[in-house]
Amino acid sequence: MSLLAHLNEQQRAAVEPGRGVFLVRAGAGSGKTRVITRRIAHLIAHHKAEPSSIVALTFTNKAANEMKERVAQLAQTTTTPAIGTFHAYCLRLLKTNRHLLALPDFTIMDEDDRDKLIQKIVSAAGFNKQISSNAVSHALSNAKNQSATGSINFSLIDHPVIQDLCMTYEKERKLAHCLDFDDLLIETIALFKNNPSFRTSYQSFVRHVLVDEYQDTNLVQHALLRFMTCDNQGIFALDSLCVVGDEDQSIYSWRGATVHNILEFSKDFPQTVSLVIEQNYRSVQPILSLANEVINNNASRLPKNLWSERKGKDRIRLVKMASDRHEADLVARLTSFLKKFHPGESCAVLYRSHHQSRSLEEALLRHSLSYKIIGGIQFYERQEVKDLLAYLRLAVNPYDRVSFSRIYNAPTRGLGAKFEELFFEVWSQEPLLPFNAIAQKLIDSGAIAGAKKNSLVAFCELFSFIAKNNPTPTAALELIVQKTEYLSYLSNAFDKSIALEKIENVRELASAVQAAEDRGCTSLEAFLNEVALVQDHASKADRDDGLQLQLMTYHAAKGLEFDTVVLAGLEDGLFPTARSLDIPASFEEERRLLYVGITRARERLLMTHAQQRYVFGRVTQQIASRFIEELPKALAPHEDGSQWAPFNTDRFLETWLTGNTSSFSNPSSLPQAPKFTRSSFTWDAEPFKLSKERKENLDHQGYTPSRATSTFTTPPNTPLGPKASSSWRPFQTVQHKSFGVGVIKEIEEKSGGVINLTIHFSCGIKKINASFVSPHQK
């Protein structure tokens, strides 16, 4: 088979030349891997390049292995080119040239060993309570990934104490004759920079270099490429250099990647020939037209226009739903209809942040549909969510040893392994006592004293307060998060990006608790039972061997493709994120992320946004993403589903998926969807703080860390928050003879003393005269 067979004209232009510097900007789905592997094989077969003179670099072992397999099939040679990740190739160079290094007998320090060394340094310096080891690790890695000269620029670290700790780490690392993963690239740059004869020798041996996914490179990797390919005077010295990438898919700036490595490539390599590959082999044309419309709004890009020979009609919809719950229900119903009308096809739901998976997971489980989370774990299995659920479980069941074991030192209270051993030793002798009684025994006996005693007392007082006053699940969770300073703990214990993600998960748990209350779960026990059912269904869904819907973030979807793609949560603050709105470079990266999401779809694309969404435990009015303004209605018809009942949703999906191109929605003719009322849960947007109203309420009810005997001034079963003017209250639990237990949503007082209640029952929302219901007796 000819190596140029089945290549289009633009792909041929990238494969054929034997000499020169080439920047190949390959659009999404344009066959860039085929171009790279064919180019390597063509260099060997037609330009008589020695396989050993070719180096191809990429970012993942998976990509490297795939490239090796394809080249082996195409080139059919006994020797193979050097194909691998940046780090693997640098390690190979360092090992074979040990005699030129400052640490010739180095060993590799893995991430776990590096983290332990940093923890030791932080602790020895006495900053373990003020500065997390993760913050030091992140700052150090960031500095190394911007050190393009072969030495670390510590001035890039703003915090003076963290800067000192990083310098101490470097001294300790060198004394141990170790290199961490970030050092591999820096030391390789130093190898080229400090040894001109090695550089000359290397370039006489290596004559062709190729780099994949160039939009993901950072400053150090770009600098390394210059040292590999240019002589000691900075003049290009090889036969060929070919970098392949797509600036429109540069989405990893938070990992140090910079889109400018592509945009300004010709400044460092003036002889660059710029090539573009625009034909897409993945998606139907309407999807590509929409992607082009979106990305053309970015200023930091070069001209490129994706196109496809695959035609299509009515493949895209943008739907506005009443709430995040309705949005999730739409996704679940879509999954059912896809199985019915397009069996065997793949489908994925993409969202901006992991916390958005919660409502989707619950909807899928309500519909008994299997799913798989890619690049993440199920919502209720996440560490921070499990921690807080353990607090709630222990509040309900003080005999729960598993929950106690999980949280007695989370956040850290100075109660370590020895405390746990002692505690459970005493508990095993008194198995019928609750945890707080065991704690009291240890305190009374003097076995626990000093700071540990104070920590244990504060821990127990929290649960005593909850037990005596029986707050609503929402108030209980808020109290636990506030009094344990759990969000501050997450902020200090993890890198910024990871901490923010975990904090969002905690806030999403608050939303789940409030939503459960609105559905009638007004006790901790009822909420925990609901969670247990969700977890049980989730475990069964995960074991399902049938076709699964896949849930993932936009970042996790990079490089993947699906027949149907759903882009959920297109709302300002979610996507684009609030952090990006005032930073042009960040905002453009958000738009590139949307472009990546759109171009994952092969056959059809559904985009959704909600008018209202539970955010931080309260219902908020959402603003449609400003990206929606960039979606032409001719390409992405906008449907208003905010008033749809389930049968309207089913009708929309069936007509769309079966090829009916008419837009049918007529809001005035559809039943009114249930409306939300503002919940009483009012966390401030500022993290870690109680709202003024809630703080005053809790203070009034007597909670202080040192007064475990204080009590509520309101009856135990009274929900926190202001009362309604009548004897009925919003969120009050009531009983109906036919519909069962429900929760009051709205109260309407008519003339003559008639009161109508809008009540949320498990079967739906009903408007009923108050005389037909009675307060629910728990």
N, C-alpha and C positions, 0 to 999 in steps of 0.2 A: 504494500500500500504506500502511495506517495505521501510524504509528510505534509504536503500542502493540500491534500485532498480534503474536501468538505470544510475548507476555511473560506470565510468571506474576504472581500478585498481588503478591508481594514485589518483583519487578523493576519493576512498574508504579509502586509506591510510591516508588521511587528515581528514576524517569524523569519523572513528571508534574509535581511541584511546580516553580514558577518562582522562588520566593523562599524564602530561609532558609539555614541551615547544616545540612548533612547528613553524618553519618558512616555510610557504607554498609559493613557488614562482610559481605563476599561470600565464602562458603565455596569450597573447591576445586571446580572444574568447574561453577560455578553461573552462568557466562555474564556475568562482570563487564565484559568488553570490550564486549559487546552493550549492557549497561546504560549505560556511559559514552558510547558513540557515539550511542545512541538519545536519551540525555538532551541531548547537544549539538544534535542535529537537532531535538529537540522544543522546545528554547529558541528556536531560530531560527524554526521553523514556527508554533508555537502561542503563544509568549510574545513574539514579534516582536523578539527580541534581535538586534542587529547582529552578524554573524559576527566583526567586528573587535573586539567588546567581550568576546569569550570567549577565555579562556586555558586550555589543557589541558596538564598537565605529566606526564611519565612518565620512565622510567629508561634506556631503550635506544632507539637510532635505529630499530631494527626495530619495536618497539612503537609508536613515534611514527608511522612511515610506514604501518603497518597501520591506525592510528586515522585518519590523514588520508584514506586511501582509502575507508574505510567511511563517514566523515562526508560526503565528497564525493558518494558514491552516494546517501546518505540525504537530505542537505539540499538538494542540487541548486541551489547558489548559485554566483555567479561569484566572490565573495570567500570566503575560508576563514578559520576561526578560527586563532589562534596555537597550534599544536600542536607540541610538541617536548620534548626533555629539559631538565632543570633547567639544565644548563650551557649548552646552546644558547640557551635563552631569556634567561638572564642576560647572555650575550655580546651578544645583540641589544639588550637594554636599555642596556648600557654603551656600545655603539657609537653609539646614537642620542642619548645624553646625555653625550658626551665632555666637553662644556664644564663639566660639574658635577664632574668627577673630579679627583683629585690628580695623576693621570698621564693627561692627555687624549690624548696621542699614543702610548698603550701598544700593544705588540704581544704576541701570545700565545707563550709559551714552552712547547714541547711537552715530553713526559716525557723524551725523550732529551736535549734541551738542558738541562733541569733537572738531570738526573743528572750530566751532564758538569760543570756549574757546581759542584755539591756535591762531586764528586770533586776538582776543582781546589781548593776551599776546604779540604777535609780534608787534602789533600796539602800545601798551603801552610802549614797550621798544624802540620804534622809529626805528625799522628795517623793517617796512612794505614795503619800496621801495627797500631794498637790499635783503631781504630774504622772500621767499614765505611761507605762512602757510603750503602749501602742502609739501614743503621740510622738514619742522619741523615734520609734521605728519609722513612722510615716514621714517625719521631717528629714530623717537621715536618707531614706530611700529617694525622697523628692530631690534632695540636694545632689545625690549621686547621679540621678537621671537627668540632671541639667549641667553636669560637669563634663563638658565636651573637650577639655584640654588634657585629660589624663590624670588630673588631680582634683580632689574634692574642694569645692568652693563653699566653705562653712558659712560665709557671710550671707548665703541664701537663706539661712535659718534665722528668722526674725527674733525668736524668743532666746534671750541670752543664756538662761539656765539650760534650756534644751540644747542650745549650741554647745555648751560646755560638756553636757552629757554625751553628745554625739562625738565630740573630740576624744573623750575618755574611752568611748567604745572603740574608736579607731585604734587608739594606743593598745588596748587590751587585745583587739583582733590581731594586730601585727605581732604582738608578743607571743600569741598562740600560733603564729604562722598559718593563719586561716584567711580565706577569701569568702565573702558571701556572694550571692548571685549578682547583685548590682556591681560588685567589684570586677566581675569577669570582663565586662565591656570596657570599664575604665582602665584596667590593667593591660588590656589588648591595645587600646589607644596609646598607652605609655610605651608598650613594646615597639610599636611602629615609630612613635615620636622620638624616642631616646636611642634608637638603633638604626641609623640611616642605612647601614650595610644590609641589615635584615630586611628592611623595606625594599631595597633594590632587588635583593635575592628573591623575595616573595613575589614581586611583580614580574620577575622573569619566568616564574613558574606558573603563577595564576594569571590567565590571560582574558578570562571572561567571567563577569559577575552579574548575577541576576538577583533581584529582590522582589518578593511578593508583598502585597498589602502595604504599599509604601505610605499610604495615608495614616497608618498606625505607628509610624516610627517617631521616636523622640529625638531630642537634640544630640544625645550621645550616639545613637545609632546612625544618624546622618553624618556626624563627625567621623565615626568609625569607617563609614563607606568612603569618605574622602581620603582617609589615610590608606585604605586598602587599594584605591584605584589611582591616586595621584602621586607623583614622585616628590622628592624632597623640596622641589621648587614650586609644588602645587599644580603641576601640569599633568593632565590626564595621561596615564602611561600604559594602559591596557589596550587590548584589541577591541573589547566591547563592554559596555555596561548597559543593562536594561532594567529599569525599575517599573513595576506595574502597580497601579493603584487607582483610587477614585476619590477625589477630594470631596465629592458629595456624600461619601460614606465615612467621613472622618468624625468619629463619635466618642473618642476615648481621651479627650483632653484631660480628664480627671486622673488618668494614668500617666500623664506626661506627654502623650502624643500631640503633635502639632500639625495642623493642615498646611502650614507654611512650608513644610519640607517639600510638598508637591508644588505649591503655588510659586515658590521661589527657587525651584530646583535649577533652572537655567542660569541663575546668578552664580552658583558654585560650579556649574558645568556649562560654560558658555557655548560649547559646540553641540548642545542638546538638540536632537530632532524630536519634536513633540508629535505624538500620534494619538488618535482617539478611536475607540471602538464603541459604536453606538447601537449596533443591532442586538436586540435582546431576544434570547431563545426561551425565556421563561414565561412571560406574561402576555395576556391579550393586550391589544393596542390601547383600549380605553384606560386601563390601569396605568400604562406608561405615559399616556397623555396627561393624566392627573398628576403623576409624579413629576413630570417636566414642569407643569404649571406651578407646583409648589416650590421646587428647588430653584426655579428661575428668579425667585424673590431674594435669594442670597447674593450679597455683593462679593464675598470671598470665594469665588469659583471661576473656572474657565469655561468657555462655551462647550456645551455637549447636549445632545438631544436624543434620548432613547426612542427607538422605534422597533416594531415587530411586524413580521409577516402574518402573525396570528391575529385575525380580526375577531371582534366580539361586539355584542350589543347588550345594553342594559345589565352591565356587570357590577355596577357600583351603586351603593345607597348610603346616604347619611341620615340617621334617624335620631330625633330628639325624643327622649323618654321622660316620664314624670319624675322618676327618682332612680337612685342607684339600684334599688331592689327591682324596679321594673326593667332597668337596663340589663341586669343580670338574668332576669327571667327571659328577656328577648334572646340572649345568648343561648340559654338552655333550650328554648324552643327551636332556635335555628339548628342546634346540634341534632335534635330529634328529626327535623325535616330533612337535613342533609343525609342522615342515615336512610331515610325513606326514599328520597328522590335521587340522591347521588351516592349510593353505597360504595364503599371502598375508597372514597376520596379522603384527603387529609384536611384538617381544619385546625387553626390556631387562633387563640385570643391573645393579643398583645396589650400590655399596659405599661405606664411609665414607671410605676413604683410597685414593689412587692406587696405592700399593704392592700393594694386594690384587689388582690386575688380573693379576699375574704368573702365578699358578697357574691362573687362569681362561683366560688366553691360551694357555698351554701345553696345557691339556686340549682346548680348541677346535681347536688345530692338530693334536693327536694324532688327533682325529676328522675332520680335513679339513673343518672348518666355517669359513666366513668370519665376520668380525666387524669392527666399527668402534668405535673409542674416541672418545667425545664429550667435548670439553673437555679433552683430554689427548693424549698420544702413547703408542705402544706401549712396553712396559716396557723392552725392550732398546735402544730408541732414545733414552732419556732421558739427558741430559748426564752426570749423575753415574755412571750405569750404564756408559755408553760409555767414560768416563774409566777406570774401574777394569778394565773388560774390556781396554782398551788396555794397561794395566799387565801384565795376565796374558798378553796376546798377545806383548808385548815380552819377557817372561820366557821364553816358549817359543821365540820367533823374534827374536833380537837384530838381524836384518837388516830388520825391519819398519819402514820409514821413516814410513808413515802413523801407526802407533801412537806412535812416538817423537815425531813432530811434534805429536801431540795432547797428550802428557802431560809433555813436558820442563819445562813451566812451569805445570803444574796438579797441586797447588796452586802458587801463585806462589813462585818461587825467585829472582827477580831476573834471570832469563834471558830477555831480551826478543827483539824482532824482529832486532836486529843479531847477537845470538848465533846465532839460527836460520840467518840468512843465511851467517854464517861457518861454522857446523857443516856445513851441506849443501854448501857450496862445497868444503870439504875432503873430505866423503864422496863427492862426485861424482868427485873425483880418485882416490879409493881405494874403488871401488864394491864390492869383494869383502870388505871388512872389516866386522865388526859395529859397532854404535853405540858400545860401550864402548871399542873400540880407537881409534875416531876421537876419543873424549873424551880418551883417554890422550895421543894425538898433540898435541891442542890444549894440554893441561896441560904436557906436556914441552917444547913450543916456547915456552911463556910467553904464548901468545895469549889464554889464559884465566887470570886470576890473582885474588887477593884473595877477596872474598865469593863471587863467581861461581864461582871454582875450588872453594871449599868446598862450595857447593851441588851442583855437578856431581859431585864426588867422592862425596858422600853418596847422590846419585841412583844412581850406578853401583854403589856398594857394596851397595845393596839388591838389585840384580839379580844381582850376583856371588854373594851369599849364597844366593839362590833357586836359581841354576844349580848351585852346588856341592852343595847339600844336598837338592834335590828334595823339598820338603815336599808334603803333600797339597794339593789345590786350596783346601780350607778354611783350612788354616794359611797358605798363601801369601797369600790375600786378607786374612786377619786381619793378617798382618805388614805388608802394603802399606798398609792403612788406618791401622794404628797408627803406623808409622814416617814416613809422609808427613803425619800429623795431618790426614787428609782430612776427617774429620767436624768438626774445629775450623774448618777452612777453610770448610766449608759454613755453619757457624754464624755466622761473621764476615762472610761475603760476601753473605748474603741476608737479607731480612726474616725475622722469626721464623717466621711461618707457612710461608713457602716453604722456609726452611732445615729445619724439622721434616719437611716432606714429602719433601725430598731425602734427609735422614738415614734416614727410613723406607725409601726406595727402596734405599739402600745396605744396610741391614739385610735387606731382602727379597732382595737379590742374595746375601747370605751364606746365607740360607735356601735359595735356588736351588742354590747350590754344594753345600751339605750334602746336599740332596735328591738331587742328581746323584751324589754320592759313594755315597749309600745305594743307588742304582740300579746302581752298578758303575763309574761314571766316576771312577776313583781317581787319574787323572793330569790335569795341567793341559790337556794336548793333547786328551784325551778330552772334558773338559768344554767346551772352546772349540769342538770339532767339533759337540757337541750344540747349543750356542748358535747356531752358524752355521746349522744345519739349521732351528732354530726361527725365526731371522730370515728365512731363505729362504722358509719356509712362510708367515710373517707377511706378507711383501711380496706374495706371490701372493694371499693371502686379502684383502688390502687392495684389490687390483685387481679382485676378483671383483665382477661386476655383478649377481649374484643377490641374493636376500634375505639381509640381514646381521643378525646379532644385534648389539645396541648395548650397549657397556659404558660406564659413567659413574659418577661420584660422585653422592650425593644432591643436592648443590648444583647440579651440572650438569643434573640432571633437572627442576629447578624450571621449571614452565610447560609441560612436555612430558607426553605421555600415550601409553600402549602397551596393546595387547590383553593381553599377559602381562608381568608384572613379577616378577623374582626379587630378593629382598633377601638378600644373602649376608653371612656373617660376623657374625651376631647374637650376639656374645660380649662380655662385660665386658672393657674395655680397648681393644676395637676399636670397639664401638658399644653403649652409650655409651663415649666415649673416657675413658682413665684421668684425663685432665686435668679432666674435667667432674664426676667422681664426688663431690667434696667442695664443689662450688660450686653451690648451688641454682639460680641463674639460668642457668648454663651447662648444668646437667643438664636443665632444662626446655627449653632450646633444642635439646638432643639429641633430646628427645621430640618436639618440633615437626618436627625433621628426619625422624624415623621416620614421623610423620603425613604429611609431604610425600611420602615414598616410597610409602606405602600407597595414597595417593590418585592416584598416577600410573597405577594399573592399571584398565583398563576391564572385562576379562572374568575374569581369574584372577590369583591372587597366590601365589607360592611363597616361603617364608622358610626360610633354612637356617642352621645353625650346626654347628661341628665340635668333637668331643671333644678332638682333638689338632691342633696346628698348628705348622708351622715358624715360630719367632719368633726373629729375630736369629741364625739359623743353628743353632738347636737345637729339638728337639721339646719342646713344653710342653703340659701339660694345660690345657685351656681351660674357663672357667666360662661357662655360658650367660648371655646378656644378661639383666639384671634386667628389661628390658622384656618378656621372654617371660612373666614372671609376670602381666603385665597383659593377655595375650591369652587370652580365654576359649576353652577347648577346644571349646565348642559352636560357636564361630564359626571357629576355626582348629584343626582336629584335629591333634594332635601325633603324628608318626610317628617311631619309633626305627629309623633306617636304619644305625645304627652297626655292624651285623653283616651288612649286605646284601652279597651278591656282585653282579656286574654284571647277572645275569638277574633278580635281585630288584628292582634299580633299574628295569630296563626294565618289569617287571611292574607296579610301582607307577605309573610314568608312564603306561603304556598304559591302566590301569584308571581313573586320575584324568582323563586327557584325553579319554577316550571316554565319560565320564559315569557310570561305575560308582562309586556312592557309598560302597561298603563299605570299611572300613579293614581291610587284609589282613595287616598286618605281625605276625609271630609270631617274635620274636627267637630263641626256643629251637629253632625248626625250621629256622633259616637257617644256612648255612655261616659259620664264624667269619671275620671280616675279618682281614687281616694286622695284627699289632700292632707298634707302633714300640718300639724301644729307644732309650734316651737317647744322643744323639750326643756325640762328644768335643769338639765345637765349643762353647766356653763363654764367649761374650762376656758381660760383666756387663751388667745392665740399664742401669746408668749409662753414658751414651754416652762414647765416646772412650777407654775403659779396657779393657785386657786383663784377663781373669780372673787371679787369683793363680796358679792352677795352670798356665795357659798361659804367663804371663809367666816363671815359674820355668823352665818347659820351654824357652822360647826363649833365656833367659839361659844356661841350662845348655848349650844347643847352640851358644853362642858368638856371638850376634849383638850387636854394638855398632856404632854408626855409623862408628867410626874403625878397625874391625878387619875389613876386607873379606876377609882371608885365613883367618879362623876357620872351623871345620868342625863338622858334626854329630858327636856321639859315638855316634849310632845309625846303622845302615845306611841308605843313601839312600832305599830304597823302604819303610822302616818308617813306618807312619802315626804321627803325633804322638798321644800319649795313653798311658795305662797298658795293659800287656799282660794278657791273660787267663791263668788259672792253667795251662791246657794249652798245647800247641804251636799250637793254633788261636787266633785273635784275632778279636774283633768287628771288622767292617768290612774283614777281610782278603779279598783277591780270590782266588777259587778257580776251577778249571776242572772241568767235568763233560763226559763224553763225548757225552751227548745234549743237555743243556740249555745248553752253552757256558759263558761266563764269568759268574760271579755274585759277590755280596758276602755274607759271613756276617753274619746278623742276631742269632742266638742260638746258644748252645752248651749242650748238655745232656749231662752225663757220667753214664753209667749204671754199674751194678755190673758187674764183670768187665772194666773198661776200655773198654766200648763208648761211643762218642761219637756223638751225633746232632747234626747241624747244620741250623739253619733258614737257608736261603739265598735271597736275592733275585736271581732270574734275570730276564732281559728278558721271559720268558714268564709270570712270576709267582713266587710264593713257594713253595718246596719244602722238605720236611723229609727229609733224606737222611743215611744212615750215612756217617760221615767217610771210610770206606775207599773210597768210590766217587768221591771228589774228590781233587784235588791242588792245591797252591799254583800260582796262575797266574804263569807266567814272562813278564815284560814284555819 
